[in-house]
Amino acid sequence: MVSQLSKQLRRFSVPGLGVMDRYLAVEMLMPFLFGVAAFTSIGMAIGSLFELVRLITDSGLSITTALQVFLLRLPSIVVYTFPMSTLLAALLAYGRLSGDSEITALQACGVSIYRTVVPALVVSLAAALTTFWFNESVVPTANQEANATLYQSLDREKPDFKKDNILYPEYGFIERGDGKKDFALVRLFYARQFVDGEMNGLTILDFSQTGLNQVVTARSASWDSTLGLWTFRDGTTYLVAPDGSYRNILRFEKQRVRISKRPLQFAQEVRRPEEMTTGELSRYITLVEQSGQDIRGLLVSLNQKYAVPVACCAFALIGAPLGLRRQRTSNSLALGLSILIIFGYYVFFFVTQAMGQTGALTPWLAAWLPVLATTAVGGILLWRAGR
């Protein structure tokens, strides 16, 4: 057996997937699929099923709608199960190979422990890329549809903290009398309501010159994308002197004003981070940052969209060395060990997330610290296994 395996390994010693790589990858496939199914079932039961059952009994949500919402929420749970499943697959696959002495046979052929872990890392990289693609292409749309379906079925208006009382401060450079420029509040934009692309109950305080020099009120305002201008209707413009007195009052039925489109973009973006792609979330963060508001929580969410897929590789780096122990690892022990590691990881994940949102950690570190810590532990375990 050893000599036959040695010949095969020498034959496929060129860079790329050889017999050993394919063999180990196939060993991980079924445990990975089992993990996705098992962990998704647990996640859906805890995260969504209980809530939907309560809505069926308390709010009269129909079973058909509840099932539809349940299925639409499925992708958001599946994304988090890919890293978990990678850990379970590595534990089971390498545990069986070690228990059946196949790892010993590979070592007898001159294959190091580090080389045997390479297929697990390749599989985890494929899982990470799949996770990122899934999180970009499927999850945001599915989450939007799930929330819209739920609110519509319950005859509720979708909660939207920017439809009413939209306040957008715009910052920029203001030239002082001595010719120097200061970075300060340029314009304060307030609208009582935003409906169907139109702002209602509008008030703008203009600080673009030294001191407050203009106040504009209007019944409504809309953005003209062709001209790149705002059209204000039924309003009044107050020109203010440097001493605070009104220099002039102008009433108008319709007036075009060239100011930033950002308040409209800010009002239109009502989705939560889990309903956006990385590109959409990045653009939204830019808008919020330009308004002078706190963006730490949003930056944590953006970094997590990259960190969660990479966790697949970190978990594989832990699972493979643990499975390479000499004694046979039973399936129940591997599953139990996986659950303990996953529980510890996600507790750490949510703690660092909270610390990033409060400013105790930088957003980047808050999102990536669990992955970095897991990778470090996996590296130590691999080093000990290779000794």
C-alpha positions as CSV (number, residue, x, y, z in Angstrom):
1,M,0.0,0.0,0.0
2,V,2.8,2.4,1.0
3,S,4.8,1.7,-2.2
4,Q,1.7,2.1,-4.4
5,L,0.9,5.4,-2.8
6,S,4.5,6.5,-3.1
7,K,4.4,5.9,-6.8
8,Q,1.2,7.9,-7.2
9,L,2.6,10.8,-5.2
10,R,5.8,11.0,-7.2
11,R,3.8,10.9,-10.4
12,F,1.7,13.9,-9.3
13,S,4.5,15.9,-7.6
14,V,4.1,18.8,-10.0
15,P,2.4,22.0,-8.8
16,G,-1.4,21.7,-8.8
17,L,-3.9,19.2,-7.5
18,G,-2.5,15.7,-7.3
19,V,-4.0,12.4,-6.3
20,M,-3.5,13.1,-2.6
21,D,-5.0,16.6,-2.9
22,R,-8.1,15.3,-4.6
23,Y,-8.5,12.5,-2.2
24,L,-8.3,14.7,0.9
25,A,-10.6,17.3,-0.7
26,V,-13.2,14.6,-1.5
27,E,-12.9,13.4,2.1
28,M,-13.9,16.9,3.3
29,L,-16.8,17.3,0.9
30,M,-19.5,15.3,2.6
31,P,-18.7,16.4,6.1
32,F,-18.8,20.0,4.8
33,L,-22.3,19.6,3.2
34,F,-23.5,17.8,6.4
35,G,-22.2,20.8,8.5
36,V,-24.0,23.3,6.3
37,A,-27.3,21.5,6.7
38,A,-26.9,20.9,10.4
39,F,-25.6,24.3,11.4
40,T,-28.2,26.0,9.1
41,S,-31.0,24.1,10.8
42,I,-29.8,25.1,14.2
43,G,-29.3,28.7,13.2
44,M,-32.7,29.0,11.5
45,A,-34.4,27.5,14.5
46,I,-32.8,29.9,16.9
47,G,-32.7,33.0,14.7
48,S,-35.9,32.9,12.8
49,L,-38.3,30.0,13.4
50,F,-39.3,31.0,17.0
51,E,-39.9,34.6,15.9
52,L,-42.1,33.5,13.0
53,V,-44.1,31.1,15.1
54,R,-44.8,33.9,17.6
55,L,-45.9,36.2,14.8
56,I,-48.3,33.4,13.5
57,T,-49.9,33.0,16.9
58,D,-49.8,36.6,18.1
59,S,-50.1,38.8,15.0
60,G,-52.0,36.5,12.6
61,L,-49.1,36.0,10.1
62,S,-50.2,33.4,7.6
63,I,-48.2,30.2,7.4
64,T,-47.6,30.7,3.7
65,T,-46.0,34.1,4.3
66,A,-44.1,32.8,7.3
67,L,-42.6,30.0,5.1
68,Q,-41.7,32.5,2.4
69,V,-39.9,34.8,4.9
70,F,-38.2,31.7,6.4
71,L,-36.8,30.7,3.1
72,L,-35.7,34.3,2.3
73,R,-33.8,34.5,5.5
74,L,-32.0,31.2,4.9
75,P,-29.1,32.7,2.8
76,S,-28.1,35.1,5.7
77,I,-27.7,32.1,8.0
78,V,-26.0,29.9,5.4
79,V,-23.2,32.5,5.0
80,Y,-22.2,32.0,8.7
81,T,-22.4,28.2,8.5
82,F,-19.7,28.0,5.8
83,P,-16.8,28.7,8.3
84,M,-18.4,26.3,10.8
85,S,-18.8,23.6,8.2
86,T,-15.2,24.0,7.1
87,L,-14.0,23.4,10.7
88,L,-16.2,20.3,11.0
89,A,-15.1,18.9,7.7
90,A,-11.5,19.3,8.5
91,L,-11.9,17.6,11.9
92,L,-13.8,14.7,10.5
93,A,-11.8,14.1,7.4
94,Y,-8.3,14.4,9.0
95,G,-9.6,12.5,12.1
96,R,-10.6,9.5,9.9
97,L,-7.4,9.6,7.9
98,S,-5.3,9.7,11.1
99,G,-7.4,7.0,12.8
100,D,-7.0,4.7,9.8
101,S,-3.2,5.3,9.7
102,E,-3.4,6.9,6.3
103,I,-1.6,9.9,7.5
104,T,1.1,7.6,8.8
105,A,1.3,6.1,5.3
106,L,1.7,9.5,3.7
107,Q,4.4,10.4,6.2
108,A,6.2,7.1,5.3
109,C,6.1,8.3,1.6
110,G,7.9,11.4,2.7
111,V,4.8,13.7,2.8
112,S,5.2,16.2,5.7
113,I,2.3,17.1,8.0
114,Y,2.4,20.7,6.6
115,R,1.9,19.3,3.1
116,T,-1.1,17.2,4.1
117,V,-2.9,20.3,5.4
118,V,-2.6,22.1,2.1
119,P,-5.7,20.5,0.5
120,A,-7.7,21.6,3.6
121,L,-6.6,25.2,3.0
122,V,-7.4,25.0,-0.7
123,V,-10.9,23.7,0.1
124,S,-11.3,26.4,2.8
125,L,-10.2,29.1,0.3
126,A,-12.9,27.9,-2.2
127,A,-15.4,28.0,0.7
128,A,-14.3,31.6,1.5
129,L,-14.7,32.7,-2.1
130,T,-18.1,31.1,-2.2
131,T,-19.1,32.8,1.1
132,F,-18.0,36.2,-0.2
133,W,-19.9,35.7,-3.5
134,F,-23.0,34.5,-1.6
135,N,-22.9,37.4,0.8
136,E,-22.6,39.9,-2.1
137,S,-25.0,38.4,-4.6
138,V,-27.7,36.6,-2.7
139,V,-27.9,37.8,0.9
140,P,-28.6,41.5,0.5
141,T,-31.5,41.0,-1.9
142,A,-32.9,38.1,0.1
143,N,-32.9,40.1,3.3
144,Q,-34.6,43.1,1.6
145,E,-37.3,40.8,0.2
146,A,-37.8,39.0,3.6
147,N,-38.3,42.3,5.5
148,A,-40.5,43.8,2.8
149,T,-42.7,40.7,2.7
150,L,-43.0,40.5,6.5
151,Y,-43.9,44.2,7.0
152,Q,-46.4,44.1,4.1
153,S,-48.1,41.0,5.4
154,L,-48.4,42.5,8.9
155,D,-49.8,45.8,7.4
156,R,-46.9,47.7,8.9
157,E,-45.0,50.4,7.3
158,K,-41.4,49.4,7.0
159,P,-39.5,51.2,9.7
160,D,-37.4,53.9,8.2
161,F,-35.5,56.3,10.5
162,K,-34.7,58.6,7.6
163,K,-38.2,59.1,6.0
164,D,-39.2,61.5,8.8
165,N,-37.1,64.3,10.2
166,I,-34.2,64.1,7.8
167,L,-31.2,66.0,9.2
168,Y,-28.1,66.2,7.0
169,P,-25.2,68.5,8.1
170,E,-22.8,69.2,5.3
171,Y,-19.2,70.0,6.1
172,G,-16.5,71.7,4.0
173,F,-14.0,74.6,3.9
174,I,-15.2,78.1,4.6
175,E,-13.0,81.1,3.7
176,R,-12.3,83.5,6.5
177,G,-11.8,87.3,6.1
178,D,-8.0,86.9,6.1
179,G,-8.1,84.5,3.2
180,K,-7.5,81.3,5.2
181,K,-9.9,78.4,5.1
182,D,-11.4,76.5,8.0
183,F,-13.1,73.1,7.9
184,A,-16.5,73.7,9.4
185,L,-20.3,73.2,9.0
186,V,-21.2,74.7,5.5
187,R,-24.9,73.9,5.3
188,L,-27.6,72.3,7.6
189,F,-30.3,70.5,5.6
190,Y,-33.6,69.6,7.3
191,A,-36.7,68.0,5.8
192,R,-39.8,67.1,7.8
193,Q,-40.6,64.1,5.5
194,F,-39.3,62.3,2.4
195,V,-42.0,60.7,0.2
196,D,-41.6,59.3,-3.3
197,G,-38.4,61.2,-4.1
198,E,-39.7,64.5,-2.7
199,M,-38.7,66.4,0.4
200,N,-41.4,68.1,2.3
201,G,-41.2,70.8,5.0
202,L,-37.7,72.0,4.1
203,T,-35.4,74.3,6.0
204,I,-31.8,75.0,5.0
205,L,-29.3,77.0,7.1
206,D,-26.4,78.3,4.9
207,F,-23.1,78.9,6.6
208,S,-21.0,79.0,3.4
209,Q,-19.8,82.5,4.2
210,T,-18.5,83.9,7.4
211,G,-21.5,83.8,9.8
212,L,-25.0,82.7,8.9
213,N,-26.0,84.5,5.7
214,Q,-29.1,82.7,4.3
215,V,-32.1,80.7,5.5
216,V,-34.3,79.0,3.0
217,T,-37.7,77.4,3.8
218,A,-39.9,75.6,1.3
219,R,-43.0,73.5,1.2
220,S,-41.3,70.9,-1.0
221,A,-38.2,70.3,-2.9
222,S,-37.2,67.7,-5.6
223,W,-33.9,66.9,-7.3
224,D,-33.7,67.5,-11.1
225,S,-31.2,64.9,-12.3
226,T,-31.0,66.4,-15.8
227,L,-29.9,69.9,-14.6
228,G,-28.2,68.7,-11.4
229,L,-30.3,71.2,-9.4
230,W,-32.8,71.3,-6.6
231,T,-36.2,72.7,-7.4
232,F,-37.8,74.4,-4.3
233,R,-41.5,75.2,-4.3
234,D,-43.6,77.7,-2.2
235,G,-40.8,79.0,-0.1
236,T,-39.0,82.0,1.4
237,T,-35.4,83.1,1.4
238,Y,-34.1,85.1,4.3
239,L,-30.8,86.9,3.8
240,V,-29.0,87.6,7.0
241,A,-26.5,90.4,7.7
242,P,-23.3,89.6,9.7
243,D,-24.8,91.4,12.7
244,G,-27.7,88.9,12.7
245,S,-30.4,91.2,11.2
246,Y,-32.5,90.3,8.2
247,R,-31.3,92.2,5.1
248,N,-33.9,90.9,2.8
249,I,-36.9,88.5,2.5
250,L,-37.7,86.9,-0.8
251,R,-40.8,84.8,-1.4
252,F,-41.0,82.5,-4.3
253,E,-43.3,79.9,-5.9
254,K,-40.5,78.0,-7.7
255,Q,-36.7,78.4,-7.4
256,R,-33.8,76.3,-8.5
257,V,-30.8,76.0,-6.2
258,R,-27.5,74.4,-6.9
259,I,-26.5,72.6,-3.7
260,S,-25.3,69.0,-3.0
261,K,-27.4,66.0,-3.9
262,R,-26.1,64.2,-0.8
263,P,-29.2,64.9,1.4
264,L,-31.3,63.0,-1.2
265,Q,-28.8,60.1,-1.3
266,F,-28.7,60.1,2.5
267,A,-32.6,59.9,2.7
268,Q,-32.9,57.2,0.0
269,E,-30.4,54.8,1.6
270,V,-32.6,53.3,4.2
271,R,-31.3,49.7,4.2
272,R,-29.3,48.1,7.0
273,P,-25.7,46.9,6.5
274,E,-26.9,43.3,6.0
275,E,-29.1,44.5,3.1
276,M,-26.2,46.1,1.2
277,T,-23.3,44.8,-0.8
278,T,-19.8,46.0,0.1
279,G,-19.9,48.6,-2.6
280,E,-23.3,50.0,-1.5
281,L,-22.2,50.0,2.1
282,S,-18.9,51.8,1.3
283,R,-20.8,54.6,-0.6
284,Y,-23.3,54.9,2.3
285,I,-20.4,55.2,4.8
286,T,-19.0,58.0,2.7
287,L,-22.3,59.9,2.8
288,V,-22.6,59.4,6.6
289,E,-19.0,60.5,7.2
290,Q,-19.5,63.6,5.1
291,S,-22.5,64.4,7.3
292,G,-20.3,64.4,10.4
293,Q,-22.0,61.4,12.0
294,D,-20.5,58.4,13.7
295,I,-19.5,55.7,11.2
296,R,-17.8,53.2,13.6
297,G,-20.6,50.7,13.6
298,L,-20.9,50.8,9.8
299,L,-17.1,50.4,9.4
300,V,-17.2,47.3,11.6
301,S,-20.0,45.8,9.5
302,L,-18.1,46.6,6.3
303,N,-14.9,44.9,7.5
304,Q,-16.9,41.9,8.8
305,K,-18.2,41.3,5.2
306,Y,-14.5,40.5,4.4
307,A,-13.6,38.9,7.7
308,V,-16.4,36.3,7.8
309,P,-15.4,34.5,4.6
310,V,-11.7,34.5,5.6
311,A,-12.8,32.7,8.8
312,C,-13.2,29.6,6.6
313,C,-9.4,29.4,6.2
314,A,-8.8,30.1,9.9
315,F,-11.2,27.3,10.9
316,A,-9.5,24.9,8.5
317,L,-6.2,25.7,10.0
318,I,-7.6,24.7,13.4
319,G,-9.6,21.7,12.3
320,A,-6.9,19.9,10.4
321,P,-4.2,19.8,13.2
322,L,-6.8,18.7,15.7
323,G,-7.9,15.9,13.4
324,L,-4.3,14.8,12.9
325,R,-4.0,13.4,16.4
326,R,-2.9,9.8,16.5
327,Q,-6.1,8.4,18.1
328,R,-9.2,7.9,16.1
329,T,-11.6,10.9,16.4
330,S,-15.3,9.8,16.5
331,N,-17.9,11.8,14.6
332,S,-19.8,12.7,17.8
333,L,-16.6,14.0,19.4
334,A,-15.6,16.0,16.4
335,L,-19.1,17.6,16.2
336,G,-19.0,18.4,19.9
337,L,-15.5,19.9,19.6
338,S,-16.6,21.9,16.6
339,I,-19.6,23.4,18.5
340,L,-17.4,24.4,21.4
341,I,-14.8,26.1,19.1
342,I,-17.6,27.8,17.1
343,F,-19.3,29.0,20.3
344,G,-16.1,30.5,21.7
345,Y,-15.4,32.1,18.3
346,Y,-18.7,33.8,17.9
347,V,-18.8,35.0,21.5
348,F,-15.5,36.6,20.8
349,F,-16.8,37.9,17.5
350,F,-19.8,39.7,19.1
351,V,-17.7,41.1,21.9
352,T,-15.1,42.6,19.6
353,Q,-18.0,43.9,17.4
354,A,-19.5,45.7,20.4
355,M,-16.0,47.1,21.3
356,G,-15.6,48.4,17.7
357,Q,-19.0,50.1,17.8
358,T,-18.2,51.8,21.1
359,G,-14.7,52.9,20.0
360,A,-12.8,50.6,22.4
361,L,-11.2,49.0,19.3
362,T,-10.7,50.4,15.8
363,P,-13.3,49.1,13.4
364,W,-10.7,47.1,11.4
365,L,-9.3,45.4,14.5
366,A,-12.8,44.7,15.9
367,A,-13.8,42.9,12.7
368,W,-10.5,41.0,12.1
369,L,-9.3,40.2,15.6
370,P,-11.4,36.9,15.9
371,V,-10.0,35.8,12.6
372,L,-6.4,36.7,13.5
373,A,-6.7,35.0,16.9
374,T,-8.1,31.9,15.4
375,T,-5.4,31.8,12.7
376,A,-2.7,32.2,15.4
377,V,-4.1,29.3,17.4
378,G,-4.4,27.2,14.2
379,G,-0.7,28.0,13.4
380,I,0.4,26.9,16.9
381,L,-1.6,23.6,16.6
382,L,-0.1,22.9,13.2
383,W,3.4,23.6,14.4
384,R,2.9,21.2,17.4
385,A,1.4,18.5,15.1
386,G,4.4,18.8,12.8
387,R,7.0,18.4,15.5
